[in-house]
């Protein structure tokens, strides 16, 4: 089937019907992997112990409340009334928890499915979104669909769409902002080409797609502060792309500097206002941590942020699953979110079983994508290819800042925010290979090689699915999924 799609790619590339059907089917597969067995385990998994309970009190009061030690057992059993009256000190902005709260509103705070619904929905919606972004970058509907397929079956992305913590939410909004960046690039390219054709220089323009990007990254920063890295990186890319495009078209390049200044001012204003609006619950309510009734809210908010910044930069507590940014790319130490062994009813038809949840990146997709990203980076610097530049700069925005904090306590799953860009690099590299080849010179041989690669990724996804979806398996099966001792 996949080989047939590749051999018909020229006709498929011109077919909107192909895009609609492939997107629907791939998204359905991704939804199955994200929503299937979502309610299990009916326990607060890993950092859900913070974000789910915080989301519940945030929805009730506009700010988070403290919970006593041992509150999880009652909360998991459906008693959600155990919070205290004092405001809780939290170190991440509130918007991501508002999104978690929406799912709890729909299905109940006592529902583990409700805790995770919103995150799973965003993780599913990211699939058609990456397909749309890949179509803008690659210009080929088949390889755009492959980007969506890779995201649908990528293990780390699956688990982070099934766990009610902030990183999966952040990843969605960053990808959405990237899509808006690509739409801006397409729009401004048309404008510059028209100006060059009329032999009239084009100076400044309003950039509504960049404004949409800034608003989205304001939201992303209201989930986790690392959204700010992407605001800076995407703004830089828009300047670089404007400069290169003007130079290639024979237009004056200095207006690109003026355009960049205009873009920066407008984007910063939009992102800042959006970010502050994300704190409106804390600003307007009384009783939040650090929110003194007799103190100006802006001063109080600034004090809160300086305190949280000190916490983040000084975090160096030991953790058995800590992994720094250099280890992320090699998939050395994924974080074990949950593990337990059972007998009886929990095992279904099995007499005994193990249930594990680990956001393990899909081994073949991940390592192939890292290699593809290296190729994309070289291509960008060697040829000033703007599509390669967009992918590479987006990846750097998610990965490079963490190189400063190699001694800080960080985890492999932080990489979920730049995973879509790795997958875009992989699809982009496969498309280039399909068009020109490296070792295999005959087109049919290249198509068979790509087909084999995709089939193996699907087989491995089926092999690891239980680890990503928390499904019961014999203990020996879980052991053979642990290819490296450091994965345990």
C-alpha positions as CSV (number, residue, x, y, z in Angstrom):
1,X,0.0,0.0,0.0
2,X,2.7,2.5,1.0
3,X,4.8,1.5,-2.0
4,X,1.8,2.1,-4.2
5,X,1.3,5.6,-2.7
6,X,4.9,6.5,-3.4
7,X,4.9,5.3,-7.0
8,X,1.8,7.4,-7.6
9,X,3.2,10.4,-5.7
10,X,3.1,12.7,-8.7
11,X,-0.6,12.3,-9.1
12,X,-1.2,12.2,-5.4
13,X,0.7,15.4,-4.9
14,X,-1.9,17.2,-7.0
15,X,-4.9,15.6,-5.2
16,X,-6.7,17.4,-2.4
17,X,-8.7,14.2,-2.0
18,X,-5.6,12.3,-1.2
19,X,-4.7,14.9,1.5
20,X,-8.1,14.8,3.0
21,X,-8.3,11.0,3.2
22,X,-4.7,10.4,4.3
23,X,-5.0,13.1,7.0
24,X,-8.3,11.6,8.3
25,X,-6.9,8.1,8.4
26,X,-3.6,9.1,10.0
27,X,-5.3,11.3,12.6
28,X,-7.7,8.4,13.4
29,X,-4.7,6.2,14.0
30,X,-3.1,8.8,16.2
31,X,-6.4,9.3,18.1
32,X,-6.6,5.6,18.8
33,X,-3.1,5.6,20.3
34,X,-3.8,8.7,22.4
35,X,-7.4,8.0,23.6
36,X,-7.3,4.2,23.8
37,X,-7.1,3.1,27.4
38,X,-6.7,6.7,28.4
39,X,-8.4,6.4,31.8
40,X,-5.9,3.8,33.0
41,X,-4.2,3.7,35.3
42,X,-6.8,5.5,37.4
43,X,-4.0,7.1,39.4
44,X,-2.1,10.4,39.2
45,X,0.9,9.4,37.1
46,X,4.3,11.1,37.6
47,X,3.8,14.9,37.7
48,X,0.0,14.6,37.3
49,X,0.1,14.8,41.1
50,X,0.8,18.5,40.7
51,X,-0.9,19.7,37.6
52,X,-4.3,17.8,37.9
53,X,-4.9,19.0,41.5
54,X,-3.6,22.5,40.7
55,X,-6.0,22.6,37.7
56,X,-8.9,21.6,39.8
57,X,-8.4,24.4,42.4
58,X,-7.5,26.9,39.7
59,X,-10.9,26.4,38.1
60,X,-12.6,26.8,41.5
61,X,-10.8,29.9,42.8
62,X,-8.7,31.4,39.9
63,X,-5.5,30.3,41.6
64,X,-4.0,27.1,42.9
65,X,-4.5,25.9,46.5
66,X,-2.3,23.7,48.6
67,X,-3.0,20.1,49.2
68,X,-2.0,18.1,52.3
69,X,0.5,15.2,52.1
70,X,-1.2,12.0,51.1
71,X,-4.0,13.7,49.2
72,X,-3.6,11.6,46.1
73,X,-5.3,8.5,47.5
74,X,-8.5,10.3,48.2
75,X,-8.4,12.4,45.0
76,X,-7.9,9.2,42.9
77,X,-10.9,7.6,44.7
78,X,-13.1,10.5,43.7
79,X,-12.9,12.7,46.8
80,X,-11.6,16.0,45.4
81,X,-12.4,18.1,48.4
82,X,-9.2,17.7,50.3
83,X,-7.5,21.0,49.3
84,X,-6.4,23.5,51.9
85,X,-7.3,27.2,52.0
86,X,-3.8,28.6,51.6
87,X,-2.6,29.5,48.1
88,X,0.0,27.1,46.6
89,X,3.4,28.2,45.3
90,X,3.7,27.0,41.7
91,X,6.6,27.7,39.4
92,X,4.8,27.4,36.0
93,X,2.2,29.8,34.5
94,X,-1.4,28.9,34.8
95,X,-2.7,28.6,31.2
96,X,-1.8,24.9,30.7
97,X,-3.7,24.0,33.9
98,X,-6.7,25.9,32.6
99,X,-6.7,23.6,29.6
100,X,-6.5,20.5,31.8
101,X,-9.4,22.0,33.8
102,X,-11.6,22.1,30.7
103,X,-11.4,18.3,30.4
104,X,-12.2,18.0,34.1
105,X,-15.2,20.2,33.5
106,X,-16.5,18.0,30.7
107,X,-16.0,14.6,32.4
108,X,-15.7,15.4,36.1
109,X,-12.8,16.0,38.4
110,X,-13.1,12.5,39.7
111,X,-12.6,11.0,36.2
112,X,-9.0,10.0,35.2
113,X,-10.2,10.2,31.5
114,X,-11.3,13.8,32.3
115,X,-7.9,14.7,33.7
116,X,-6.2,13.7,30.5
117,X,-8.8,14.5,27.8
118,X,-7.6,18.0,26.9
119,X,-4.0,16.9,26.5
120,X,-5.0,13.9,24.4
121,X,-7.2,16.2,22.2
122,X,-4.3,18.6,21.6
123,X,-1.9,15.8,20.9
124,X,-4.3,14.4,18.3
125,X,-4.9,17.8,16.7
126,X,-1.2,18.2,16.3
127,X,-1.2,15.4,13.6
128,X,-3.2,17.3,10.9
129,X,-1.3,20.4,12.0
130,X,2.1,18.9,11.2
131,X,0.7,17.6,7.9
132,X,-0.3,21.1,7.0
133,X,3.1,22.5,8.0
134,X,4.9,19.8,6.1
135,X,2.9,20.6,3.0
136,X,4.0,24.2,3.2
137,X,7.6,23.2,3.7
138,X,8.0,20.2,1.3
139,X,5.3,20.9,-1.3
140,X,4.5,17.2,-1.6
141,X,1.3,15.7,-0.2
142,X,2.7,12.2,0.3
143,X,5.7,13.2,2.3
144,X,3.6,15.7,4.2
145,X,1.3,12.7,5.1
146,X,4.4,10.8,6.2
147,X,5.3,13.6,8.7
148,X,1.8,13.1,10.2
149,X,2.2,9.3,10.3
150,X,5.5,9.6,12.1
151,X,4.0,12.0,14.7
152,X,1.0,9.7,15.1
153,X,3.1,6.7,16.0
154,X,6.0,8.4,17.8
155,X,6.2,7.0,21.3
156,X,7.2,10.1,23.3
157,X,4.6,12.2,21.6
158,X,2.0,9.5,22.3
159,X,2.7,9.3,26.1
160,X,3.0,13.1,26.5
161,X,-0.5,13.3,24.8
162,X,-1.8,10.8,27.4
163,X,-0.4,12.3,30.5
164,X,-1.9,15.4,32.1
165,X,1.3,17.5,32.4
166,X,2.3,20.7,30.6
167,X,4.9,19.6,28.0
168,X,2.4,18.1,25.5
169,X,0.3,21.2,25.7
170,X,3.4,23.4,25.1
171,X,4.4,21.3,22.1
172,X,1.0,21.8,20.4
173,X,1.1,25.6,20.7
174,X,4.7,25.8,19.5
175,X,3.8,23.7,16.5
176,X,0.7,25.9,15.8
177,X,3.0,29.0,16.0
178,X,5.4,27.4,13.6
179,X,2.5,26.8,11.1
180,X,1.6,30.5,11.4
181,X,5.3,31.4,10.7
182,X,5.2,29.3,7.5
183,X,2.0,31.0,6.4
184,X,3.7,34.3,6.9
185,X,6.7,33.2,4.9
186,X,4.4,32.1,2.0
187,X,2.5,35.4,2.1
188,X,5.5,37.6,2.2
189,X,7.2,35.6,-0.6
190,X,4.3,36.3,-2.9
191,X,4.5,40.0,-2.0
192,X,8.2,40.2,-2.6
193,X,8.0,38.3,-5.9
194,X,5.2,40.7,-7.1
195,X,7.3,43.7,-6.2
196,X,10.4,42.3,-8.0
197,X,8.2,41.6,-11.1
198,X,7.0,45.1,-11.1
199,X,10.5,46.4,-10.6
200,X,9.3,48.4,-7.6
201,X,11.0,47.9,-4.2
202,X,8.7,46.8,-1.5
203,X,9.5,48.4,1.9
204,X,7.3,47.5,4.8
205,X,4.1,45.5,5.3
206,X,1.7,44.5,8.1
207,X,2.2,40.8,9.0
208,X,-1.0,39.3,10.4
209,X,0.4,35.8,10.3
210,X,3.3,36.9,12.5
211,X,0.8,38.5,14.9
212,X,-1.1,35.2,15.1
213,X,2.3,33.5,15.7
214,X,3.1,36.0,18.5
215,X,-0.3,35.5,20.2
216,X,0.1,31.7,20.0
217,X,3.6,31.9,21.5
218,X,2.2,34.2,24.2
219,X,-0.1,31.3,25.0
220,X,2.8,28.8,24.8
221,X,4.8,30.9,27.3
222,X,1.8,31.0,29.5
223,X,2.1,27.2,29.7
224,X,5.9,27.1,30.2
225,X,8.4,29.8,30.0
226,X,10.4,27.9,27.4
227,X,7.8,29.2,24.9
228,X,9.8,32.4,24.9
229,X,12.8,30.7,23.2
230,X,10.6,30.1,20.2
231,X,9.4,33.7,20.1
232,X,13.0,34.8,19.8
233,X,13.9,32.1,17.3
234,X,10.9,32.5,15.0
235,X,11.4,36.3,15.0
236,X,15.0,35.8,14.1
237,X,14.1,33.4,11.3
238,X,11.6,35.9,9.8
239,X,14.4,38.5,9.6
240,X,16.9,36.0,8.1
241,X,14.3,34.8,5.5
242,X,13.3,38.4,4.6
243,X,16.9,39.3,4.1
244,X,17.8,36.3,1.9
245,X,14.6,36.6,-0.2
246,X,15.2,40.3,-0.9
247,X,18.8,39.6,-1.8
248,X,17.9,36.8,-4.2
249,X,15.2,38.9,-5.9
250,X,17.5,41.9,-6.4
251,X,15.6,44.1,-3.9
252,X,17.1,46.4,-1.3
253,X,18.0,44.4,1.8
254,X,18.1,47.2,4.3
255,X,14.3,47.5,4.5
256,X,14.5,44.0,6.0
257,X,16.0,45.6,9.1
258,X,13.2,48.1,9.4
259,X,10.7,45.3,8.9
260,X,12.4,43.3,11.6
261,X,12.1,46.2,14.0
262,X,8.4,46.6,13.3
263,X,7.9,42.9,13.6
264,X,9.7,42.7,16.9
265,X,7.8,45.5,18.5
266,X,4.4,44.2,17.4
267,X,5.2,40.6,18.3
268,X,6.6,41.5,21.8
269,X,3.5,43.6,22.5
270,X,1.1,40.9,21.5
271,X,3.0,38.1,23.2
272,X,3.4,40.1,26.5
273,X,-0.3,41.1,26.6
274,X,-1.3,37.5,25.9
275,X,1.0,36.2,28.6
276,X,-0.2,38.6,31.3
277,X,-3.8,37.7,30.3
278,X,-3.0,34.1,31.2
279,X,-2.5,35.2,34.8
280,X,-5.9,37.0,35.0
281,X,-7.3,34.4,37.4
282,X,-4.5,35.0,39.8
283,X,-4.7,38.8,39.3
284,X,-8.4,39.1,39.8
285,X,-8.8,36.6,42.7
286,X,-7.7,36.9,46.3
287,X,-5.7,34.3,48.2
288,X,-3.2,33.2,45.5
289,X,0.4,32.7,46.6
290,X,2.1,36.1,46.7
291,X,-1.1,38.0,45.8
292,X,-1.4,40.5,48.6
293,X,-4.7,42.4,48.6
294,X,-3.0,45.8,49.4
295,X,-0.2,45.4,46.8
296,X,-0.3,46.5,43.2
297,X,-0.9,43.4,41.1
298,X,1.9,44.2,38.6
299,X,4.5,44.5,41.4
300,X,3.2,41.3,43.0
301,X,3.4,39.5,39.7
302,X,6.9,40.7,39.1
303,X,8.0,39.4,42.6
304,X,6.3,36.1,41.8
305,X,8.3,35.7,38.6
306,X,11.7,36.6,40.1
307,X,11.0,34.0,42.8
308,X,10.1,31.4,40.2
309,X,13.1,32.2,38.1
310,X,15.4,31.6,41.0
311,X,13.8,28.2,41.5
312,X,14.2,27.2,37.9
313,X,17.8,28.2,37.6
314,X,18.8,26.7,40.9
315,X,17.0,23.3,40.4
316,X,19.6,20.6,40.8
317,X,18.0,17.9,42.9
318,X,19.0,14.4,42.1
319,X,16.5,12.2,40.3
320,X,17.0,8.6,39.1
321,X,15.6,9.5,35.6
322,X,17.3,12.8,35.1
323,X,18.7,13.3,31.6
324,X,20.4,16.3,30.2
325,X,20.0,17.8,26.7
326,X,22.9,15.9,25.2
327,X,21.4,12.6,26.3
328,X,18.0,13.4,24.8
329,X,19.3,13.1,21.2
330,X,20.7,9.7,21.9
331,X,17.5,8.4,23.6
332,X,19.6,7.2,26.6
333,X,17.4,7.8,29.7
334,X,13.7,7.9,29.1
335,X,11.6,8.7,32.2
336,X,9.6,5.8,33.7
337,X,6.2,7.4,34.5
338,X,4.5,4.3,35.9
339,X,5.3,0.6,36.5
340,X,3.5,-2.1,38.5
341,X,2.9,-5.9,38.4
342,X,-0.5,-7.5,38.9
343,X,-2.4,-10.8,39.0
344,X,-6.0,-11.4,38.3
345,X,-8.6,-9.0,36.9
346,X,-6.2,-6.1,36.1
347,X,-4.4,-8.5,33.6
348,X,-7.4,-9.4,31.5
349,X,-6.9,-12.8,30.0
350,X,-3.4,-13.1,31.5
351,X,-2.8,-14.7,34.9
352,X,-0.1,-12.2,35.8
353,X,1.2,-9.1,34.0
354,X,3.2,-5.9,34.2
355,X,1.9,-2.5,33.2
356,X,4.4,0.2,32.4
357,X,4.2,3.7,30.9
358,X,7.4,5.2,29.6
359,X,7.6,8.1,27.1
360,X,10.2,6.3,25.1
361,X,10.9,7.9,21.8
362,X,10.3,5.6,18.8
363,X,13.9,4.2,18.4
364,X,14.0,4.1,14.6
365,X,12.1,7.3,14.0
366,X,14.0,9.2,16.6
367,X,17.6,8.3,15.6
368,X,16.8,8.7,11.9
369,X,15.2,12.1,12.6
370,X,18.3,13.2,14.6
371,X,20.5,12.3,11.6
372,X,18.1,14.0,9.3
373,X,18.3,17.2,11.4
374,X,22.1,17.2,11.1
375,X,21.6,17.0,7.3
376,X,19.0,19.8,7.4
377,X,21.3,22.0,9.4
378,X,24.2,21.5,7.0
379,X,21.9,22.2,4.1
380,X,20.7,25.4,5.6
381,X,24.2,26.8,6.2
382,X,25.5,25.5,2.9
383,X,22.7,26.5,0.6
384,X,20.7,29.1,2.6
385,X,17.7,26.9,2.0
386,X,14.8,28.6,3.8
387,X,12.8,25.5,4.4
388,X,15.8,23.8,6.0
389,X,16.4,27.0,8.0
390,X,12.8,27.0,9.4
391,X,13.1,23.4,10.6
392,X,16.6,23.8,12.0
393,X,16.0,27.0,13.9
394,X,12.8,25.7,15.4
395,X,14.7,22.6,16.6
396,X,17.5,24.7,18.1
397,X,14.9,26.9,19.9
398,X,13.6,23.8,21.7
399,X,17.0,22.1,22.3
400,X,19.9,24.5,22.4
401,X,18.8,26.6,25.4
402,X,19.0,23.5,27.6
403,X,22.7,23.1,26.9
404,X,23.2,26.0,29.3
405,X,21.6,23.9,32.1
406,X,23.4,20.6,31.7
407,X,23.8,20.4,35.5
408,X,20.1,21.2,36.2
409,X,17.6,18.4,36.8
410,X,15.9,17.9,33.4
411,X,14.2,14.9,31.7
412,X,14.1,13.3,28.3
413,X,10.4,14.1,27.8
414,X,11.2,17.8,27.7
415,X,12.3,17.0,24.1
416,X,8.6,16.5,23.1
417,X,8.4,20.2,22.3
418,X,10.9,19.9,19.4
419,X,9.9,16.4,18.4
420,X,7.7,17.7,15.5
421,X,10.6,19.5,14.0
422,X,12.7,16.3,14.1
423,X,9.9,14.6,12.2
424,X,9.7,17.4,9.7
425,X,13.4,17.1,9.1
426,X,13.0,13.3,8.6
427,X,10.2,13.8,6.1
428,X,12.1,16.6,4.3
429,X,15.2,14.3,4.1
430,X,13.2,11.4,2.8
431,X,11.6,13.6,0.1
432,X,15.1,14.8,-1.0
433,X,16.3,11.2,-1.1
434,X,13.2,10.1,-3.1
435,X,13.9,12.9,-5.7
436,X,17.6,12.5,-6.1
437,X,18.9,9.5,-4.1
438,X,22.3,9.0,-2.6
439,X,23.3,5.4,-3.0
440,X,20.3,4.0,-4.8
441,X,20.2,5.6,-8.2
442,X,17.0,4.0,-9.6
443,X,13.7,5.6,-8.5
444,X,12.0,2.3,-7.9
445,X,14.8,1.2,-5.6
446,X,14.5,4.4,-3.6
447,X,10.7,4.0,-3.3
448,X,11.1,0.4,-2.0
449,X,13.7,1.7,0.5
450,X,11.3,4.3,1.8
451,X,8.5,1.8,1.9
452,X,10.6,-0.6,3.9
453,X,11.5,2.1,6.3
454,X,7.9,3.1,6.9
455,X,6.8,-0.5,7.4
456,X,9.5,-1.1,10.0
457,X,8.5,2.0,11.9
458,X,4.9,0.7,12.0
459,X,6.0,-2.7,13.2
460,X,8.1,-1.2,15.9
461,X,5.2,1.1,16.9
462,X,3.0,-2.0,17.4
463,X,5.8,-3.7,19.4
464,X,6.2,-0.7,21.8
465,X,2.5,0.3,21.9
466,X,1.8,-1.4,25.3
467,X,4.7,0.6,26.8
468,X,3.1,3.9,25.5
469,X,-0.5,3.1,26.3
470,X,-0.2,1.4,29.7
471,X,-1.5,-2.0,28.4
472,X,-1.0,-5.2,30.5
473,X,1.6,-7.6,29.0
474,X,3.6,-10.5,30.4
475,X,6.6,-9.4,32.4
476,X,9.0,-11.0,29.9
477,X,7.5,-8.9,27.1
478,X,8.2,-5.7,29.0
479,X,11.8,-6.9,29.5
480,X,12.4,-7.4,25.8
481,X,11.1,-3.9,25.2
482,X,13.9,-2.6,27.4
483,X,16.7,-2.7,24.7
484,X,19.1,-0.7,26.9
485,X,19.7,-1.1,30.6
486,X,19.4,2.7,31.0
487,X,15.7,2.4,29.8
488,X,14.7,0.5,32.9
